[in-house]
């Protein structure tokens, strides 16, 4: 495997370790930025989008802590990044809120599952508390910035979406 961010690395299992973890990998940053952009693009569902991301992360993390490491998780993470990019490329009229919310929940579930699988039976609560706090702040921050500048960024959503799809494909192909 060329690109592996979620297997066999040491994690400081503290709130601070969890808070700083999303800042340590490009795939983490791409996921959080894409969800923030999705929340701006689909403003009517922004609260649902951010909430379901966080719930997906927590549920996936809990499931991963119980199940342990899941095979092919890096490929699944790449696919979820690409799906997030596709949501940005699509016209707002082509996707309904339920589909977006379900897609974002799936992104959170897969990413949480990866991190839960790293816990190896240890107490994940402080780590996940920090990680979810950071995820919320980053996603909401990106959403806030783009909401402020939304009139200047309308055309750029498609460009951001294509870039995020490419990042997801690089991640998925690199994990093979």
Secondary structure by P-SEA (a helix, b strand, c coil): ccccccccccccccaaaaaacccccaaaaaaaaaaaaaaaaaccaaaaaaaaaaaaaaaaaaaaaaaccccaaaaaaaaaaaaaaaaaacccccccaaaaaaaaaaaaaaaaaaaaaacccccaaaaaaaaaaaaaaaaaaaaaaaaaaccccccaaaaaaaaaaaaaaaaaaaac
